[in-house]
Amino acid sequence: MKNKFNYLLLLGFLSPSLLYSQPESKHAVFLTTGKVSYMYEEPERNYSAGLTYQYRPFKAFSFDGFYSYSQSNSFPSFFEDKAKLHNYILSLSARDFIAWSEIYTHSLGLRPNYSIINTNTWHLSLNFAFGVSFSRYSSQSSKRLTWSLITGQIIDYELHEHEKGSISGIFVSPGLQVHFNFYKDFIFGLNPHVHYFRPGADAEILNSVPVWPEFINLSIMIGKKL
């Protein structure tokens, strides 16, 4: 019983020092790049990129200020070439669903991190980011299709008006960071996270935005302690 009490007493003294001890380096910068998957969207030409500054006042806690960009685009690369687009649509069969979309999202935020592992080589932390984001989007779908009953190939069509717009609001993003340090405080790691979005306008906008700016992002971190 006495040994157990001594152990708890020692742990009580050590815990604050582990949590609030000063790190060797308080500052770091990262470049990030990765693959992003927007909810309910085809993963075409989808990637992310960003820049992060990290401040670590204590060994177990750090704060990231970051900018990130992500996109997804399923439009044909020749969409603006009307003749080529026309020929392409007529080459499709009635089984092909004509629907394309694109979205480009810019996010600016703050990410507190709590370190579970933080050694000279390895680092693992849980985080919860929040901030503001702005997205541009557009979508295009078919309004009417006529096809051959023999071959099933489209012979005539009508497209909906090309819908375009933008949306801004706040986001939250739970995730984690895992990285290792190598050669003169360089850093390489992963930062998987989920981006949840809430618009700054009325909730009715939910039904009018064809591409919603929520996604899963698996990004690679490359950086250096300063």
N, C-alpha and C positions, 0 to 999 in steps of 0.2 A: 504493500500500500504506500509505504514511504517512497519507494523507488518510482512508483507511478506518479506520485505528487511531484517529485523532483523533475521527472521528465516533462510534465505539463508546465512546470514553472520555467524550465529551460526553453521550451517551445514558445512560451509567452514572451520571453525576452528576445528570442531570435526572430520571430515573425515580423515585427516592425522593421528590423534591420534588413530583412530580406526584401520586404515590400518597398521600403523607402530608401534603400541604399543608393548611393550615387553611381550611375553607370560610368564606364570608361569614356564613352563618347556620347554626348547628348544630342547630336545632330546627324541627320543622314538625308540623302536625296535618292529618289528612285525614278526610273523610267519603267512604264508598264505597257505590255501589249498582250493581246489574247484573243480568244474566240468568245463571241457573245451569242446567246440564243434568246431571241425575243419570244414572249409567250404567244402561242398560237400562230407564229409566223414561220414561213419556210426559211431555213438557215442558208440563205444565199448571200454571197459577198458580205459576210458578217464578221466583224472584228472590232476590237477596242484598242485604245491607246490612251496614255495618260502620264501625268507628272505629279509626283508626291514629295512633299517635304515633311520629314518626321522629326519631332522634338521629344526627347526622352528625359524628363526631369528626374525620374526615379527608375530603378532597375526593372520594376514590375509594371510600370505604366508609361505609355507613350501616346502622343497625339499626332495625327497626320492631317495636314492641310493638303487638299488635292484637287486637281482638275482632271476630268476624264471625258473621253469621246467614244461613242459607240454607234454602230450602224448595222442595218440589215437592208438588203435591196434585192428583190427577186425580179425586177423588171428586165426584159431582154436588153442587152447592150445596144441594140439597134432600134430601140423604141421610138426615137425621134425621126428615124427614117421611115416615113409613112408607106412608101412603096414596098420596102423590105418587110415591114411589119404586116402589111396586107397579105403579101405572099406567104409569110410565115403562118398567119392565122388560117389561111385556106389550105395549108398543108397538114393541119391538125385534124384529128377525128373528133366526133361528137363526145367521146369518152373523156377528152381533155377539157378540164375546167379552166376557163380563161379568167385568171385573177392574179394580179400582180400588186405588190406593195413595196414601199420603202419608208425607212425612218432613220433620222439622224439626231442623236441626243448628246447634248453638252451638259455636264454636271459639275458643280462646284460644291465642295463639302468639307466636313470635319469628321475624322475617324478616331475615336478613343480606342486604345488597345490595352488589354490586360494580358500580361505574359504568363503563360503556364510553364514554359521552359525558356530560359535565357542564359546560355552559356557563352563562352568565347567562340564557340563554333556553331551551335544550333540555337534557333529561336522559334518558338511556337506561341501564338497569341490569338485570343478571341477578340473580335471587334464589333462595333455597331456604329456605322456611319450615318450621317444625316446632312441635308443641305438642300440646295435648289437645283432644278434642272429645266432645260428648255429643249423642245423637240420640234423638228419639222417632219412632216409626213405627207405621203400621197398614196393613192390607190387607184386601180383601174380594173374593171370587171366587165363581163359581157352582159348586155341587156337582152339580146335576142340572138339565137343561133338557128340556122337552117342547114340540114345535112342530107347527104344522099342516103336513101334507104338501102341501097345496094352495097356501097362501099363504106358508109358511115362517115365519110369525109365531109368537113364543113364546106358548104358552097356559098353561104351568105351569112352575114352577121351584122350586129349593131352593138356598139360599145356604149357603156354609161359615160357620162361626162367625167373627165379626169379630175378626181377630187384631190384638192391640196389644202393644207392648213398647218397650224402650229399650236402647241400647247405648252404651258409652263406651270410649275408648281413645286411642291416639296417632295423629297424622297427620304426613305430610310433604307439601310442596306446592312443586314447582318452578314458576317463572314469570318474568315480566319486568315492568318498569315503564317506561313512556314518558310524559313529561309536559313541558309548557312553562310557563314563568313569565310572568306578565303583571301589569299594574297593581299596584304596591306589594307585590310578592312573593306574589301569589295564584298558585295552581297548579291546572292542569287537565290530566288525563291518563287513561291506561288501565292496567289491571293484570290481564292475562290470566294464569291459573294453573290447575293441576290439583291436586285434593285427593285424596291416597291415604290410606286408613284401615287401621289394624291394631287389632283388638280387644284389650282387656286380659284377656279370658277365654280359655278353651281354643279351639283352632282349630275344634272341632266346631260352634261357634256359626255358622260360615259357612253351614251348611245349614239353620239355623233362623231366620235373619233374612230376611224377604221383600223388604225394601228396603235395599240396602247403601249406606252413607253415603260414596260416592265420586262426584265430580262434576268437571265443567269449569266454570270461572267466568270470565266476561268482565265486569269491573267498571270503572266510571268513578270516577276520583278527583277530588275537589274539596277544596282545602285552602289553607293559608297558612303561609309561613315565619314563625317567631317571633323 
